[in-house]
């Protein structure tokens, strides 16, 4: 009852500590109004972000360089890539409630905080740089029209003037974003109407405007060239078949604005920049009335609409404009429009909208990052919101960073990496959806079902190919930057409660491979120790726990513990609240082990439970390890300064918080350990030996560990060539039966195998194995040594063999046919013999453990014999093997 009440208090305390934070999060969540509909919150921002200036200034460039065939192929490939990502976005967004953060929220809740946080930072930086890019592009367009080289010539030009214009435009965007998402949606809708009006006039102009000759912009002079100079005039022919036929095939030429030769990759990269705005609506997820409804419908609508517009414009341009006009005048749509200034207004409006969209998107991502506390107190100010839920501090921080980027003046070198950042995020969204699909998690039930794992893989591959096609160096650097952020967040951020997709994937794969692990196909060649170590109290068992971790040789390792009690008399399961302490112990000791706890009316029954049910499929314990039953006073190794947890108890007893919730070790008057808060041991010698006998009946190997409270792994294995050598002693003879001193039985070979396994562990490779062969008078010492040496050679075990005469000890063995009635003098003599051979003393000894007697009345005498045999030997394992584990076959 006390254990159950203690568990209940721990759980209640944690609930009380967490409830204020949870309630604050919920109240803040409900206090923020969500006002945007599908059209205003998703369709309009996504359309404007995807159109930007590409629709006005780069359609002719794409068709002029690539021809109509390749241009349509490019759009098909680009939209195929983004469509795969859109399907993933729709699937994730319809699988539960979405909050602020858009793509970051989707990735972090699916892939965990490491991926989500690292990609969230990259997506935030991409939006910041993209906002600056659009503002600088707008400034260049304004200066080209109103500057000294423009048609109106009313504005001065220069670096500082351009910076002033850019700052003014950014301030206007800031004002809109500070007011909130609702005014942003209204401003975007006004710009959307302007852009749609301009697009309508462009389509009308193809039919309404008569053919004309257009003066081309001045091209850069060609130095040291004797060839013909580029033409200065080109024709808008209207719809003619000959014009269409002349624009069908590719004709890559030098870009007149940069002087570089174009290719499929360079043109595709420019065109693809106009398709990377598909997340604009998702970024507004925290401001939508119903994100799960709006994001799929709004995003798909915008993607289909822009695809149709781009292809229609490409077809009309190819049918009505000379190739020279398309290659030499990127603003030709203005020259052929029914009213020339409208296209300029469209360029200004779409660029302004794209800048605002990226600024508000960056602020929402920053707000989501801050609210998740992935970077501690660094982003705490960004959590603040206004009364209507607008994260104004995040808006200001985003504005400040955009302003810093504007000081660079030109962002041509950053443009490519911004696009790569976007592609990396899109690939992560596909990866998140793929992971959820492959994990087969029952709670992954999106209402949007038009996706499969194939679409996710195609999206990932398409984004990866595009990244390296645009710029392989920037792509590699971006991935390296993401991995650096991932490691930083992994080691510095607190554990999240979102769930980790890696756990679901691991479970899925482990289950599959466990089903393939067939116990009927086990073979001695591939045997390895799979250990169940029974631990009464971990405070006194640290040395043994770490040693068994070395000897398991990549096998199964289970820490078992029996809690005495009856579930019928308890209000709840007292084991559940203890698992956290045991798992924390596993992490702290850096061992690879599972934990199995059981509740039973006796230790014997509890061990039987664990031997029957521990493991799964072909991974079940084949070896039981028990601590030795003696009267040694236990020592608490978890409070020792070398093994203490990071949580250090304070000087004030009231503030002391032990690192683990294990019962304290106390010694009673007679020196016995008080187990589980009761005086005396939790079981008697009779029950202890019965546990050993039970395990052997169940065909489990058994090892009894004595004096491992003296074992300190760190000091034991730190021997260097300059220090004394490290030894492991093996006595592969039944010392309780000198009349049957065979060293080739199953148990003896099992001892040799375990010693060899320990010697194969990296930390123990410099240890030397010493095998002691007990020989009586009349037997050839050299012959016995040679025979054992030959056996070791066949078994590929490297060890030094020492023959030990023991006639004097055997003479004290009065009852050679009855091992249960050995004299104390014999046992003490053999104990002294073992100690005399230990020069220098070994780190650990392996001794032969005989079977318990069939007569249960002899159990106490049997245990006393083992006690006398191993007295003061230091860390010792008494081992009994029941299954063959060695083979000389290949």
ABEGO torsion letter per residue (X at the ends): XAAAAAAAAAAAAAAAAAAAAAAAAAAAAAABBBABBAAAAAAAAAAAAAAEAAAAAAAAAAAAAAEAAAAAAAAAAAAAAAAAAAAAAAAAAABEBBBBGEAAAAAAAAAEAAAAAAAAAAAAAAAAAAAAAAAAAAAAAAAAAABAABAAGABBBEAAAAAAAAAAAAAAAAAAAAAEAAAAAAAAAAAAAAAAAAAAAAAAAAAABBBBBBBBBBBBBBBGBABBBBBABBBBAEBBAAAAAAAABBBBBBBAAAGBBBBAAAAAAAAAAAAAAAAAAAAAAAABABAAAAAAAAAAAAAAAAAAAAAAAAAAAAAABBAAAAAABAAAAAAABABAAAAAAAAAAAAAAAAAAAAAAAAAAAAAAAAAGAAEAAAAAAABBBAAGBBAAAAAAAAAAAAAAAAAGBAAAAAAAAAAAAAAAAAAAAAAAAAAAAAGBAABBBABABBBAAAAAAAAAAAAAAAAAABAAAAAAAAAAAAAAAAAAAAABBBBAAEBAAAAAAAAAAAAAAAABBAAABBAAABBBBBBBBBABAAAAAAAAAAAAAAAGGBBBBBBBBBBEBAAABABBAAAAAAAAAAAAAAAAGBBBBBBBBBBABAAAAAAAAAAABEBEABBBABBBBBBBBABBBBBAAABAAABBABBBBABAAABBBABBBBBBBBBAAGBBBBGGBBEBABBAAAAAAAAAAAAAAGBBBBBBBGAAABBAAAAAABBAABBBBBBBBBABBAABAABBBAABAAAAAAAAAAAAAAABAAAAABBBBBBBBBBBGBBAAAAAAAAAAAAAAAGBBBBBBBBBAAAAAAABABAABAAABBAAAAAAAAAAAAAABOBBBABBBBBBBBBBABAAAAAAAAAAAAAAABGAEBBBBBBBABBABBABX
